[in-house]
């Protein structure tokens, strides 16, 4: 394999991993607060839908800035959509799994209905403004390393990696993070110390929605290029697997998302890898989902999440 082929594999892996990183980080914030968020898939769908609609509507006005604004719009819509999950699980004490499943069922149906209403067909038009390749000044000119990591690469992926380290600092080194973790581990004890358990859980779910919506928007504007019912197709569940594989740690989740990003890239770059080139395309296409199942089966029983994760908190008790 030559240097160009390796550089392409790295770049494509980063592109596929970036949406997974953001969404997995969102899952970390929600579950660290004690709210299981199975609805990451639905949140990504709404983020993807809203960002594509925004992109198609305002590309002529904002130009190259459009996908970045679409990323923000997707995050805000994901945040609003996750509010349904927060209200259901925190205020009405609904089962977290059922609430998340309802979100996953509702989001594609709602998005497709709106697409048909807006565009009179089952999918949107292709966007004209999307996240392209980026060349880091100076770093991209470094021999070998520059070509592999910093020339014609994904800027959004490096931003997602940076957000992972920021999220780790917030969760483990700040007062907010300590309170978030405390309500996910022992909400009764946190309440006796004056921490508002409901407020912290709302914060965790809404941050989860914002990051998940950004993940969906990034996938739609860097990979899919349009929105249809199959646009996200399991990305939220893969992100959840990355969160579990990463043991609810932002940096661990980032590493797992990079691994899953590489597995998704196999169907594209696999032909350039000697020992993978002979594998039929159909096996490479299903590889990410098979690996997701294997990881969940192998690590879910061993991974110890927050102790109060999935448990509804009743203040009087």
C-alpha positions, -999 to +999 in steps of 0.1 A: +000+000+000+014+034-010+013+066+011-017+080-009-038+049-001-030+051+036-038+088+036-072+082+020-080+054+045-072+077+074-092+107+060-123+086+052-121+070+087-121+104+103-150+115+081-171+085+091-160+086+128-168+123+134-206+120+136-202+089+158-179+108+181-203+137+187-233+114+192-214+090+215-204+120+236-240+130+238-248+096+251-221+099+278-236+131+292-271+117+293-262+084+309-237+100+333-268+118+346-287+086+350-309+088+319-305+060+294-308+075+259-317+048+234-332+076+213-298+087+199-309+073+165-340+095+164-321+125+176-296+120+147-324+117+122-340+150+133-305+167+133-299+154+097-333+164+085-332+199+098-297+206+087-304+195+051-335+216+049-316+246+063-288+239+038-311+237+008-330+268+019-302+292+028-272+280+008-275+309-017-274+334+012-247+320+034-225+302+009-196+282+024-208+291+059-241+272+053-230+237+065-215+252+097-248+270+104-266+238+095-245+220+122-258+244+148-294+241+135-292+203+137-279+206+173-307+229+184-334+207+168-318+176+184-319+195+217-356+203+213-364+167+203-345+153+233-367+174+255-395+149+249-373+122+263-364+143+293-400+152+301-411+116+297-383+100+319-377+128+345-412+143+350-435+114+341-410+087+352-415+067+320-393+037+313-362+050+296-359+022+270-395+026+259-393+064+257-361+062+236-377+036+214-407+058+208-383+086+197-366+063+173-399+053+158-413+088+157-383+107+142-381+089+108-419+090+103-421+127+112-391+136+091-403+117+060-438+133+064-422+168+064-400+159+035-429+148+014-448+179+024-419+203+016-405+185-015-434+163-028-411+132-028-396+107-004-362+125-001-347+159-004-326+173-032-288+170-029-272+199-010-247+221-029-228+233+002-212+206+023-181+199+044-152+193+021-116+185+027-093+208+046-056+215+045-039+225+077-014+253+071+022+244+079+011+210+095+000+198+061+034+204+046+053+182+071+068+152+052+048+119+055+029+129+087+015+160+071+002+141+041-013+113+063-031+135+089-032+171+079-034+174+041-068+170+024-084+159+056-116+164+077-116+196+098-148+185+115-133+153+127-105+171+145-130+194+160-150+164+172-118+149+187-111+183+205-147+183+218-140+148+232-111+161+254-132+191+264-161+168+274-137+147+294-125+178+313-160+189+319-172+155+332-142+147+354-126+180+363-154+205+369-181+211+395-208+206+369-193+173+359-190+161+395-227+170+401-237+153+368-219+121+378-233+122+414-269+122+402-261+093+379-245+073+407-265+081+438-292+107+433-306+105+468-272+114+483-267+142+457-301+156+467-292+157+504-262+178+494-284+204+478-279+193+442-310+196+420-313+161+406-340+170+381-321+200+367-289+180+363-307+152+345-323+177+322-289+192+315-275+158+306-303+149+283-304+183+265-266+182+260-270+147+246-297+160+222-275+189+211-245+167+204-266+140+188-283+165+166-249+178+155-238+143+148-268+138+125-262+171+108-226+163+103-234+129+088-259+144+064-237+173+053-204+154+049-214+119+039-251+115+028-255+148+009-293+147+012-320+134+036-341+102+031-355+077+056-324+056+052-299+084+057-289+076+093-296+039+091-282+027+125-256+054+131-272+062+165-271+026+176-234+024+166-228+056+186-244+040+216-222+009+212-192+033+210-203+049+243-206+015+260-173+002+245-157+034+258-171+027+293-190+060+295-157+079+292-156+107+266-121+098+254-129+061+255-161+068+234-140+088+210-116+059+205-144+034+200-161+058+175-128+059+155-128+021+154-164+020+142-156+048+117-128+026+103-151-004+101-176+017+081-148+029+058-139-007+049-166-009+022-149+020+005-112+017+012-111-021+018-099-027-018-067-008-010-059-030+019-041-062+008-056-087+032-091-072+029-093-067-009-104-103-015-134-101+008-168-097-011-183-062-009-215-074+009-194-086+039-176-052+041-210-034+040-224-053+069-191-052+089-200-021+110-232-036+122-217-071+129-189-054+149-215-034+168-233-066+178-201-083+187-189-054+209-222-051+227-223-089+234-187-090+245-184-058+266-219-049+277-219-074+306-184-063+317-189-026+313-201-010+345-222+021+338-234+046+363-252+028+392-284+048+389-285+047+351-321+039+340-335+044+374-363+070+378-357+094+408-386+101+431-377+129+455-401+119+482-385+084+484 
